[in-house]
Amino acid sequence: MAKKKAVQPAMTAAAMLRPKVKKVLLEEAKQPKQPFLTAFQILDKLAPKVRNALIQNHQSPGGDKAYVRYAASQVVKDAVRWLAPEIIFLDTHGIKFTVNGISLKPSSKEQIAAYRLRPVKKTAAKKPKTASTKTSVREAKPESD
């Protein structure tokens, strides 16, 4: 009998969270200037029921005082990376985030990733050519007197 591979609970949590994270990023994409969001900001924008369960299951929203191996913000980070987003890195000096009313400072890393879905290029819709839209121009010959 073949042994089943053990499913990593953390990856399962990220996979289940992916559609909810995508929904947050799609909402942000509707803004005129599509912003980049950090995992902390995405976590804070999740539906309260989802966000609270995620924080409770992972014992911490994250940040420099998390003291847990896989905090909720890390689950969000893993979920969003599956969506192939654009990624930029921000200097974290002096930055604090608020998640669920809790003030968080990023871990001691000097940079933090921020994500957004790749903008979809809008193209002008081409009208199909039909007999009624085609016009033919014929040169008129001057009449002789």
C-alpha positions as CSV (number, residue, x, y, z in Angstrom):
1,M,0.0,0.0,0.0
2,A,1.4,3.4,-1.0
3,K,2.0,5.9,1.7
4,K,0.1,9.2,1.4
5,K,2.2,12.4,1.6
6,A,1.5,14.4,4.6
7,V,-0.3,17.6,3.8
8,Q,1.3,20.7,5.3
9,P,-1.4,22.5,7.2
10,A,0.2,25.9,6.5
11,M,0.0,25.4,2.8
12,T,-3.5,24.2,3.0
13,A,-4.5,27.3,4.9
14,A,-2.8,29.5,2.2
15,A,-4.5,27.6,-0.6
16,M,-7.9,28.0,1.1
17,L,-7.2,31.7,1.7
18,R,-6.2,32.4,-1.9
19,P,-9.7,33.3,-3.3
20,K,-10.4,35.6,-0.4
21,V,-7.0,37.4,-0.9
22,K,-7.7,37.6,-4.6
23,K,-11.1,39.3,-3.8
24,V,-9.3,41.9,-1.7
25,L,-6.8,42.6,-4.5
26,L,-9.5,42.8,-7.1
27,E,-11.4,45.4,-5.0
28,E,-8.2,47.5,-4.7
29,A,-7.7,47.1,-8.5
30,K,-10.9,49.1,-9.1
31,Q,-9.2,52.3,-7.8
32,P,-7.9,54.8,-10.4
33,K,-4.3,54.4,-9.2
34,Q,-4.1,50.7,-8.2
35,P,-2.2,50.6,-4.9
36,F,0.3,48.0,-3.7
37,L,-0.7,46.3,-0.4
38,T,1.5,44.5,2.1
39,A,0.4,41.2,3.7
40,F,-0.5,43.1,6.8
41,Q,-2.8,45.4,4.8
42,I,-4.4,42.5,2.9
43,L,-5.0,40.7,6.2
44,D,-6.7,43.8,7.7
45,K,-9.0,44.1,4.6
46,L,-10.2,40.5,4.8
47,A,-13.7,39.9,6.0
48,P,-13.6,40.1,9.9
49,K,-14.8,36.5,10.3
50,V,-12.0,35.2,8.1
51,R,-9.3,37.6,9.5
52,N,-10.2,36.7,13.1
53,A,-10.2,33.0,12.5
54,L,-6.9,33.2,10.7
55,I,-5.3,35.2,13.5
56,Q,-6.7,32.8,16.1
57,N,-5.5,29.7,14.2
58,H,-2.0,31.1,13.8
59,Q,-1.8,32.7,17.2
60,S,-0.7,36.1,15.9
61,P,-1.3,38.5,13.1
62,G,2.5,38.8,12.6
63,G,5.1,41.5,13.1
64,D,8.3,41.8,15.1
65,K,6.6,40.6,18.3
66,A,4.9,37.6,16.8
67,Y,7.1,34.9,18.4
68,V,5.3,32.3,16.3
69,R,6.8,30.3,13.3
70,Y,3.9,30.9,10.9
71,A,1.8,34.0,11.7
72,A,-1.4,35.0,9.9
73,S,0.4,37.6,7.7
74,Q,2.8,34.9,6.5
75,V,-0.2,32.8,5.4
76,V,-1.5,35.8,3.5
77,K,1.9,36.3,1.9
78,D,1.9,32.6,0.7
79,A,-1.6,32.9,-0.6
80,V,-0.9,36.1,-2.6
81,R,2.3,34.8,-4.1
82,W,0.3,32.1,-5.9
83,L,-1.6,34.8,-7.7
84,A,1.6,35.9,-9.6
85,P,1.3,39.6,-8.5
86,E,3.5,42.5,-9.2
87,I,5.8,42.9,-6.2
88,I,7.7,45.9,-4.9
89,F,9.7,46.2,-1.7
90,L,9.3,49.0,0.8
91,D,11.8,50.3,3.4
92,T,10.3,49.5,6.7
93,H,12.2,52.1,8.8
94,G,9.5,53.8,11.0
95,I,6.6,52.0,9.5
96,K,3.8,50.5,11.6
97,F,0.6,48.7,10.5
98,T,-2.7,48.2,12.2
99,V,-4.4,44.8,11.9
100,N,-7.6,44.2,13.6
101,G,-6.9,47.2,15.9
102,I,-3.5,46.0,16.9
103,S,-0.5,48.1,16.0
104,L,2.3,46.0,14.4
105,K,5.8,46.8,13.4
106,P,7.3,44.7,10.6
107,S,9.9,42.2,11.6
108,S,13.5,43.3,11.8
109,K,14.0,42.9,8.1
110,E,14.9,46.2,6.3
111,Q,12.3,45.7,3.6
112,I,8.8,44.3,3.2
113,A,7.0,43.2,0.1
114,A,3.9,44.9,-1.2
115,Y,1.7,43.3,-3.8
116,R,-1.0,44.1,-6.5
117,L,-2.5,42.1,-9.3
118,R,-1.0,42.9,-12.6
119,P,-3.1,45.6,-14.3
120,V,-5.1,44.4,-17.3
121,K,-4.4,46.5,-20.4
122,K,-7.6,47.9,-21.8
123,T,-7.8,47.7,-25.5
124,A,-10.3,49.6,-27.7
125,A,-13.0,47.3,-29.0
126,K,-12.8,46.8,-32.7
127,K,-16.0,47.0,-34.6
128,P,-16.4,44.1,-37.0
129,K,-16.5,45.1,-40.7
130,T,-19.9,44.5,-42.2
131,A,-21.4,45.5,-45.5
132,S,-23.2,48.4,-43.9
133,T,-19.9,49.8,-42.4
134,K,-17.9,49.6,-45.5
135,T,-17.9,52.6,-47.7
136,S,-16.5,52.8,-51.1
137,V,-15.3,56.0,-52.6
138,R,-15.2,56.4,-56.3
139,E,-13.4,59.2,-58.0
140,A,-15.8,61.3,-60.0
141,K,-14.7,62.0,-63.5
142,P,-15.1,65.6,-64.6
143,E,-17.8,66.0,-67.2
144,S,-16.8,67.4,-70.5
145,D,-18.5,70.4,-71.8
